[in-house]
Amino acid sequence: MYTIGQVSEMFQLPISTLRYYDKEGLFPDMQRVGGIRQFSENELEALRVIDCLKKSGVEIKDIKQFMEWNMQGSETFQQRKELFEKQKQAVEDELRNLEKTLDMIKYKCWYYETAMNDGTEENILAMLPNQLPAEIQACYDHAHL
């Protein structure tokens, strides 16, 4: 069992956030000893899932719904799976967008490094749009899709 302070440190969350999650019913089986919250492995796992869902863009009200589905048992497996399938797609879409962004950044880093070394942009501009070094060309092409 862990105290709220220990869990706050473990998850780098403010104590107020943990209290809010508890108030919202996200830890339905949490034990209290003398009114003090005692976090078990169940609550720690719930926090891992909450963190995952929040990072993927799920709102607290929908996380609360997910936790309610958990309490309902096996008849809600389909709803829970659909929630994670939807979030999987959202994260995959975001990863694709980030990869495109990263390729633009790689291209621009190369661009300015080359321009500084040459003292001009003329050589780079002469290579555009399709005569760049192979690795940079791939980044350029992907970033300009």
Short mmCIF file of the C-alpha atoms (twelve columns), coordinates in Angstrom:
data_MODEL
# 
_entry.id   MODEL 
# 
loop_
_atom_site.group_PDB 
_atom_site.id 
_atom_site.type_symbol 
_atom_site.label_atom_id 
_atom_site.label_alt_id 
_atom_site.label_comp_id 
_atom_site.label_asym_id 
_atom_site.label_seq_id 
_atom_site.Cartn_x 
_atom_site.Cartn_y 
_atom_site.Cartn_z 
_atom_site.pdbx_PDB_model_num 
ATOM 1   C CA . MET A 1   0.000   0.000  0.000   1 
ATOM 2   C CA . TYR A 2   1.118   3.481  -0.847  1 
ATOM 3   C CA . THR A 3   0.258   6.917  0.494   1 
ATOM 4   C CA . ILE A 4   -1.004  9.694  -1.723  1 
ATOM 5   C CA . GLY A 5   2.372   11.421 -1.385  1 
ATOM 6   C CA . GLN A 6   4.255   8.334  -2.537  1 
ATOM 7   C CA . VAL A 7   1.925   7.897  -5.517  1 
ATOM 8   C CA . SER A 8   2.257   11.597 -6.340  1 
ATOM 9   C CA . GLU A 9   6.030   11.185 -6.549  1 
ATOM 10  C CA . MET A 10  5.842   7.877  -8.471  1 
ATOM 11  C CA . PHE A 11  3.606   9.313  -11.187 1 
ATOM 12  C CA . GLN A 12  4.805   12.916 -11.061 1 
ATOM 13  C CA . LEU A 13  1.240   14.055 -10.419 1 
ATOM 14  C CA . PRO A 14  0.098   16.722 -7.989  1 
ATOM 15  C CA . ILE A 15  -1.697  15.388 -4.931  1 
ATOM 16  C CA . SER A 16  -4.659  17.553 -5.942  1 
ATOM 17  C CA . THR A 17  -4.941  15.589 -9.201  1 
ATOM 18  C CA . LEU A 18  -5.022  12.281 -7.334  1 
ATOM 19  C CA . ARG A 19  -7.715  13.641 -5.031  1 
ATOM 20  C CA . TYR A 20  -9.687  14.841 -8.058  1 
ATOM 21  C CA . TYR A 21  -9.443  11.409 -9.703  1 
ATOM 22  C CA . ASP A 22  -10.677 9.830  -6.485  1 
ATOM 23  C CA . LYS A 23  -13.549 12.327 -6.236  1 
ATOM 24  C CA . GLU A 24  -14.492 11.527 -9.857  1 
ATOM 25  C CA . GLY A 25  -14.747 7.843  -8.964  1 
ATOM 26  C CA . LEU A 26  -11.692 6.653  -10.879 1 
ATOM 27  C CA . PHE A 27  -10.545 4.548  -7.905  1 
ATOM 28  C CA . PRO A 28  -13.770 2.775  -6.937  1 
ATOM 29  C CA . ASP A 29  -12.137 0.180  -4.675  1 
ATOM 30  C CA . MET A 30  -9.668  2.443  -2.898  1 
ATOM 31  C CA . GLN A 31  -9.244  1.612  0.768   1 
ATOM 32  C CA . ARG A 32  -9.036  4.233  3.489   1 
ATOM 33  C CA . VAL A 33  -7.492  3.773  6.883   1 
ATOM 34  C CA . GLY A 34  -8.580  6.442  9.321   1 
ATOM 35  C CA . GLY A 35  -9.799  8.526  6.387   1 
ATOM 36  C CA . ILE A 36  -6.383  8.355  4.677   1 
ATOM 37  C CA . ARG A 37  -6.271  7.028  1.125   1 
ATOM 38  C CA . GLN A 38  -4.304  3.816  0.676   1 
ATOM 39  C CA . PHE A 39  -3.249  3.127  -2.916  1 
ATOM 40  C CA . SER A 40  -2.899  -0.542 -3.821  1 
ATOM 41  C CA . GLU A 41  -1.517  -2.098 -6.993  1 
ATOM 42  C CA . ASN A 42  -5.073  -1.849 -8.402  1 
ATOM 43  C CA . GLU A 43  -5.029  1.944  -8.112  1 
ATOM 44  C CA . LEU A 44  -1.513  2.114  -9.543  1 
ATOM 45  C CA . GLU A 45  -2.634  0.104  -12.566 1 
ATOM 46  C CA . ALA A 46  -5.699  2.345  -12.876 1 
ATOM 47  C CA . LEU A 47  -3.356  5.363  -12.900 1 
ATOM 48  C CA . ARG A 48  -1.286  3.793  -15.676 1 
ATOM 49  C CA . VAL A 49  -4.435  3.325  -17.755 1 
ATOM 50  C CA . ILE A 50  -5.687  6.838  -16.913 1 
ATOM 51  C CA . ASP A 51  -2.310  8.265  -17.936 1 
ATOM 52  C CA . CYS A 52  -2.397  6.322  -21.212 1 
ATOM 53  C CA . LEU A 53  -5.920  7.443  -22.022 1 
ATOM 54  C CA . LYS A 54  -5.229  11.084 -21.094 1 
ATOM 55  C CA . LYS A 55  -2.080  11.170 -23.217 1 
ATOM 56  C CA . SER A 56  -4.063  9.797  -26.151 1 
ATOM 57  C CA . GLY A 57  -6.643  12.576 -25.816 1 
ATOM 58  C CA . VAL A 58  -9.465  10.973 -23.812 1 
ATOM 59  C CA . GLU A 59  -11.369 13.355 -21.545 1 
ATOM 60  C CA . ILE A 60  -11.906 12.615 -17.850 1 
ATOM 61  C CA . LYS A 61  -15.651 12.042 -18.360 1 
ATOM 62  C CA . ASP A 62  -14.841 9.296  -20.883 1 
ATOM 63  C CA . ILE A 63  -12.171 7.819  -18.610 1 
ATOM 64  C CA . LYS A 64  -14.804 7.752  -15.880 1 
ATOM 65  C CA . GLN A 65  -17.127 5.884  -18.270 1 
ATOM 66  C CA . PHE A 66  -14.330 3.402  -18.966 1 
ATOM 67  C CA . MET A 67  -13.859 2.810  -15.233 1 
ATOM 68  C CA . GLU A 68  -17.608 2.265  -14.857 1 
ATOM 69  C CA . TRP A 69  -17.466 -0.297 -17.678 1 
ATOM 70  C CA . ASN A 70  -14.679 -2.049 -15.782 1 
ATOM 71  C CA . MET A 71  -16.925 -2.327 -12.745 1 
ATOM 72  C CA . GLN A 72  -19.719 -3.821 -14.888 1 
ATOM 73  C CA . GLY A 73  -17.585 -6.774 -15.887 1 
ATOM 74  C CA . SER A 74  -17.332 -8.853 -19.018 1 
ATOM 75  C CA . GLU A 75  -20.502 -7.551 -20.702 1 
ATOM 76  C CA . THR A 76  -18.610 -4.291 -21.426 1 
ATOM 77  C CA . PHE A 77  -15.535 -5.844 -23.055 1 
ATOM 78  C CA . GLN A 78  -16.727 -4.654 -26.483 1 
ATOM 79  C CA . GLN A 79  -17.145 -1.023 -25.382 1 
ATOM 80  C CA . ARG A 80  -13.741 -1.028 -23.689 1 
ATOM 81  C CA . LYS A 81  -12.077 -2.555 -26.732 1 
ATOM 82  C CA . GLU A 82  -13.733 0.008  -29.023 1 
ATOM 83  C CA . LEU A 83  -12.446 2.843  -26.829 1 
ATOM 84  C CA . PHE A 84  -8.892  1.532  -27.102 1 
ATOM 85  C CA . GLU A 85  -9.224  0.866  -30.839 1 
ATOM 86  C CA . LYS A 86  -10.339 4.473  -31.344 1 
ATOM 87  C CA . GLN A 87  -7.428  5.780  -29.284 1 
ATOM 88  C CA . LYS A 88  -4.996  3.471  -31.073 1 
ATOM 89  C CA . GLN A 89  -6.039  5.067  -34.368 1 
ATOM 90  C CA . ALA A 90  -5.725  8.570  -32.909 1 
ATOM 91  C CA . VAL A 91  -2.204  7.856  -31.613 1 
ATOM 92  C CA . GLU A 92  -1.152  6.282  -34.927 1 
ATOM 93  C CA . ASP A 93  -2.443  9.367  -36.770 1 
ATOM 94  C CA . GLU A 94  -0.542  11.634 -34.388 1 
ATOM 95  C CA . LEU A 95  2.628   9.589  -34.854 1 
ATOM 96  C CA . ARG A 96  2.357   9.997  -38.628 1 
ATOM 97  C CA . ASN A 97  1.948   13.746 -38.196 1 
ATOM 98  C CA . LEU A 98  4.921   13.896 -35.843 1 
ATOM 99  C CA . GLU A 99  7.062   11.877 -38.265 1 
ATOM 100 C CA . LYS A 100 6.234   14.384 -41.004 1 
ATOM 101 C CA . THR A 101 7.098   17.242 -38.658 1 
ATOM 102 C CA . LEU A 102 10.359  15.554 -37.673 1 
ATOM 103 C CA . ASP A 103 11.304  15.140 -41.322 1 
ATOM 104 C CA . MET A 104 10.757  18.864 -41.937 1 
ATOM 105 C CA . ILE A 105 12.944  19.650 -38.937 1 
ATOM 106 C CA . LYS A 106 15.675  17.272 -40.160 1 
ATOM 107 C CA . TYR A 107 15.539  18.873 -43.605 1 
ATOM 108 C CA . LYS A 108 15.736  22.394 -42.171 1 
ATOM 109 C CA . CYS A 109 18.639  21.451 -39.863 1 
ATOM 110 C CA . TRP A 110 20.515  20.111 -42.892 1 
ATOM 111 C CA . TYR A 111 19.479  23.158 -44.929 1 
ATOM 112 C CA . TYR A 112 20.869  25.705 -42.476 1 
ATOM 113 C CA . GLU A 113 23.973  23.679 -41.650 1 
ATOM 114 C CA . THR A 114 24.739  23.467 -45.374 1 
ATOM 115 C CA . ALA A 115 23.954  27.155 -45.933 1 
ATOM 116 C CA . MET A 116 26.250  28.152 -43.067 1 
ATOM 117 C CA . ASN A 117 29.070  25.955 -44.386 1 
ATOM 118 C CA . ASP A 118 28.647  27.315 -47.930 1 
ATOM 119 C CA . GLY A 119 28.012  30.882 -46.824 1 
ATOM 120 C CA . THR A 120 25.008  30.960 -49.157 1 
ATOM 121 C CA . GLU A 121 21.735  29.223 -49.976 1 
ATOM 122 C CA . GLU A 122 22.407  29.160 -53.712 1 
ATOM 123 C CA . ASN A 123 23.755  25.589 -53.840 1 
ATOM 124 C CA . ILE A 124 20.781  24.266 -51.876 1 
ATOM 125 C CA . LEU A 125 18.257  26.125 -53.996 1 
ATOM 126 C CA . ALA A 126 19.864  24.658 -57.115 1 
ATOM 127 C CA . MET A 127 19.238  21.142 -55.708 1 
ATOM 128 C CA . LEU A 128 15.541  21.746 -55.028 1 
ATOM 129 C CA . PRO A 129 13.145  20.089 -55.401 1 
ATOM 130 C CA . ASN A 130 14.593  16.697 -56.325 1 
ATOM 131 C CA . GLN A 131 18.391  16.719 -56.335 1 
ATOM 132 C CA . LEU A 132 19.088  16.702 -52.623 1 
ATOM 133 C CA . PRO A 133 21.255  14.054 -50.948 1 
ATOM 134 C CA . ALA A 134 19.201  10.824 -50.699 1 
ATOM 135 C CA . GLU A 135 18.516  10.882 -46.933 1 
ATOM 136 C CA . ILE A 136 17.592  14.573 -47.016 1 
ATOM 137 C CA . GLN A 137 15.530  14.085 -50.176 1 
ATOM 138 C CA . ALA A 138 13.437  11.464 -48.368 1 
ATOM 139 C CA . CYS A 139 12.863  13.872 -45.470 1 
ATOM 140 C CA . TYR A 140 12.042  16.728 -47.844 1 
ATOM 141 C CA . ASP A 141 9.613   14.625 -49.859 1 
ATOM 142 C CA . HIS A 142 7.836   13.281 -46.794 1 
ATOM 143 C CA . ALA A 143 7.585   16.741 -45.214 1 
ATOM 144 C CA . HIS A 144 6.100   18.179 -48.400 1 
ATOM 145 C CA . LEU A 145 3.380   15.549 -48.942 1 
# 
